[in-house]
């Protein structure tokens, strides 16, 4: 479905941005279908390297990177429709972690680090974040990893989990405590030995996630990011990840509803199409309304993302709505497909697993609502 620029005019969507939406829709539709998604579940890296090169050639990795660093010079507002279409096709790539890492560098990187890494990201390099630990805290400052300054650099210790696409990454942003204060480091992935990486078994098998042991890892002093910008960087990482995660879920919700409706239009029970029964019609309509609400909130959040206060409120509202929309649509799809819906062969399972995994990353619905309450009522 193409976007109507007039319908989105109140959100500040321009003709150029609508063109980008259309290009993303065509690209993702042509490059990815469910057969390919399922095929890549059993591939080591989990994504198509040729697709990564193709989307890089389109300039998508540089959309929100300034022109001075080899990017296009736009913003995350323009990244959202790209991720939405990726989510609609369940197109598994390192695009979200790479884009969020670039945003982290823009806020908290030193001049040297920006010059060294941003142009590489815009030109196809894969980046990722090593921030989460076994305590499962959504607060990114609640970590136990340690960094000690030694004559040969910073020696790290501790363990990170849920490091996406670590096997394919060219650079990594890592958090650790230095002299009791949370700090961030950016490091070339070549410095991470294979023995320090262990692939994790996660609910969404279209993605790749790794445990990373930091014990004995020594980083050069140039790896330290700006110490006075750590809090701002972590806050920006969380909001960027939530905004793009919401876009992915909104796209997936649309696809899940289409998948369900197609089944309702073809499956017969007692001589009638099951889509003719009100008990299935009404929840399907509810799913679509939830999707439309989530999509409206998503684009409102994208438009106001850089506005202090308002951007955070809108992003957290979009995250809650997107998670609910995809979860409800996938739950109903599983239910409507009967016994088949509870098997892994049913695509509804993939949508539900995506919703569960996203919920575990940068704050589940309860976390987002608690943050919203503090923003709105304190």
N, C-alpha and C positions, 0 to 999 in steps of 0.2 A: 504494500500500500504506500503510495507516494504522499508526501506532505503538501498541504495547501498553505502557501506562504501567507495568505490573507487570514486564514483561521488562526495562525500562530503569531500574527503581527503584534498582539498585545504582549507577547513574551519577548519581543525584540528580535525574532528570527528573520534574517535577511534572505534575499533571493539567492545569494551565494551559498549560504548555509543550507538552504533547501536543495540546491544542486548537489552539495556534498552528501546529503541524506540519500538522494536518489542514486548516486554513484555507489555508496556503501550498500544499499539494498541490492543493487544489481550484482556487485562483486561477490557479496556473501552468498546470494542465491546461486550464482553460477559455480562458486568454488566449493560449496559445502552442502551436503544433505545428510539425513540420518544414517544412511548406509556408511558414509565416510566417517561420521562421528563414531559409530560403533566400531568400525575397522581400526580407528586410531586408539581405541581403548587398549588394544593389545600391542601397540607400537611403543617402543621404549620412551621416546620423547613425548609422545602423545599429541603431536601436531605436525602439520605438513610444512616442511622447510621451504618448499616452493611457494606455498601460500604466504609464508612470512616474507619472503623476498618480494613477492608481488605487492603486498600491502605496503611494504617499505618503499617500493618504487612509486607508489601513489602519494607518498609524502605523509602518510598518516602518523608515523611515529614522531614527526616533527611538528604536528599541528599546533601543539601548545608550547613549543620551544621557540624562543625569540630568534629572529632572523640573524642577529649577531652571533648566535651559536649554531647556525646551520639549519634552523627550523623554519617553519612557515610564518610564525609570529602571531598566531591566533590565540585561542584560549580553550579551556576545558569545555566551554559551551559548545564548541564545534566538535569536540571529541565525543560528546554524549551520543549523537545520532549514529556514529560509527560503531560504538560499543553496543548500542541497542540492536543494530542489525546483526552484529556478531552473536548476540544472545538469542536473537530470533532463529538463527540457523545452528545454534549450539556449537559455534565455531571456536574450538579450543586453540588458543595461541597465548603466548606470553605478553599480549598487548597491554592488559591492565597493569600487571606488576611493573612492566617496563615504563609505562606512562607515569605511574605514581612515583616511581623512583626518580624519574626526570624532574618531577615537580618537587621532590624532596631536595634535589640538588639546586634547583632554582631558588629555593627559600634558604637552605642551610649550607650550601656548598661554598667553599672558598673560591676566590677568583681563579686560582689554578685548577681546582677540581671542575669548575664549570667549563673552563677552556679545554680541559682534557677529556671530559666525558660526554657533554651534551651533544656535541657534533657527532660523536660516535653513535649515540642513541638515535639521533635523527637519521642516521645512515645505516640502520639495521641492527646495531648491537642490542643484545638482550640484557635487561637489568632486573634485579629482584630485591626484596627486602627480607632481612633476618631480624625480626623484632619480637616475635612471640616466643613464649617459654612455657614450660610444663605447668605453671600455675594457672594457665588459662585466662589470665586477667586481660580484660579489654583495655584497661588503662596502660598505655604503652610505656609509662614510667615505672611500672611495677615489674622490675626485672632483677635478676640475680647475677647475670654475666658480669665479669670483672675485667677491667683493663688496667695494667700496671705499666708505667713508663720505665723502660730499661735503656741501657746505652745503645742497644741495637734497634730500638723502636718500642712499640706498644705490644706487650704480651697479653693475650686474651685467654680467658678461661670461662667455661660454662657451656650451655647447650641451648640452641634455638630450634624451634619446630615450625612446621607449616611454612617452610621456605619454598615458595612456588618456583618451578622451572629451574631449580638450582643446577641441574645437570647441563642445561643449555645456556646458562647465564654467562655473560662476559664481565659483569660487575655487580657488586652486592653492597647494599647499605646495611650496616650492622650496628645494633645498639649495645652498649655496655656501660657499667659504672666506673668512672675514673675519679678517684679520691672522693667516693661517695656520691658523686653527681652523675646523672645520666648524660652520656655523650654518644655521638654518632660517628661512625667511620665509613668511608667508602673505599672499596678494595677491588682490585682486579681478581676475578674468579680463579685465575691461574694460580694464585697463592693458596687456594684451598685444596688440600690433598684429597684424593679420592677416598681415602680411608676415613675422612672426617664427614663423609656424606652417607646418609642412609635413607633410601626411599621409604616413605610412609604409606600405609594403607589408609586411604581416606574414602569417605562416603561417595564423593563425586569422582568417579574413575575416568572422566573425560579430562581431568586436571592432573597435574603432577606436583607432588609436595614432598619435601625432604626434611629430615632432621639433620642439623649441622652442629658438629662438635667444635667448639672454639678452643679446646684445650691445647696449649702449646703454639697456637697461631700467633705469629709475630707480624705486625703491620708497620710499614714505614711511618715516620712522623707526619708525612704529608697526607696520610689517610684520614687524619682527624678533621672533621667538619667544624664549622664555626660554633664555638662553645656557647656564645651569647645568643644563638638562634635555635637551640635545641628544642625548647618548648614550642616555639612557633612552627618549627619543622614537623614535629610529631603531630601537632594539631592539624596542620595542613595535610599530612599523610592520611590521617584518619578521615578527614572530610573528602579528600580526593577519592580515596578507596571506596567510601560509602556512595559517593555520587556515581562513580563508574560501575560499582556493583549493582546499584539500583537500575542503571541503564541496561545492564546485562539481564537482570531479572524481568524487567518490563518487556524486553524483546522476547524472552523465553516464555513469558505468560501469554503473549499474543500467539506464539507458535503452538503452545500447549492447548489453547482454546480451539485453534483451527484443527488440530489433530483430533480433539475430542468431537467437535462438530462433524467432521468427516465420518467418524465412526457412528455417530447418532443417525446420520443420513443413510447409512448402508446396512447396519445390523438390524435384523428382524427378530422379533420375539412374539409368539402367539399370532403370527401372520401380519404383524404391524411393525413398521419402523419404530425403533425404541425412541427416536427423537420426537415422536408424536406424543409421548407421555409427559404430562405436566410435571411429574416428579423429577424428570430429567431436564425439561425445558427451563424451569425456573432457576435451578442452581447454575445452569449454563449462562443464563442472562446475568445472574449475580456475579459470576466469574468475569464476564465481559465488562460489567459496570466497574468492578474492582480494578480491572486492567486500565480502563479509561481514566479513572481517578488517579491511579498511580502514574500514568503517563503524563497527565496534566501537571501533577506535582513534580515529576522528574524535570520537565522542561522549564517549569517555574524556578526550580532549584538551579538548573544550569544557567538560566538567565541572570539570577541574582547571586551566583556563587561567590563573586568577589566583593560583595557588599558586606561590610562588617556587621555582625549580628544577624541580619536578615538572611544572609547566605547560609549560615550554620543552621538556623531554624528550618529553612526550606529544605536543606539537604537531609536533615534528620527526619523530617516529615515524609520526604520522598522515599527514604530508606525503609521506614515502617510500612508505607503503602505498597512498595514494590515487593517486599518480603511476604506480606499478607496476600497480595494478588497472585503471586506465583504459587505459593503454598496451597491456597484454596483451589486454584485452577487445576493443579496437579493432583491434589487429593480427590477432587470430584472426577477427574479423568480416570484415576486408578479405580475408583468405585464403579464408574459407569462401564468400564471394560470387564467387570465381573472377575471371574477367576483368573483370566489372562492378565488383568491389570496388576495382580500381585506377583507376577513373574518378571524376571529381569528383561525378558524379550519385549515387554510393553514399553514404548517410549515414554509413557507417563512417569515411569520410574526415574528416567534420566532427569526430567524436569524437577521432580520432587527432590532428588539428590542434590541438584544444583542449588535449590532453595535452602536446604539444610546446611550445605557447605558454606554458602555465602553468609548465613546467619551466624556462623562460628568465627568469622574473620575479624571484623572491626566493630563489633557491637551488635548483639542480637536485638530483637524488637523491644524487649524489656529495657535493655541498656539505652537504646535510643529514646524511649519514652521518658526515662528518668532524666536524661540530659535535656529533653524538651521541657519537662516540668521546671527544671532549674532556670532555663532560659526565659520561659514565658511567665512564671509566677513569682520569681524572686526579685 
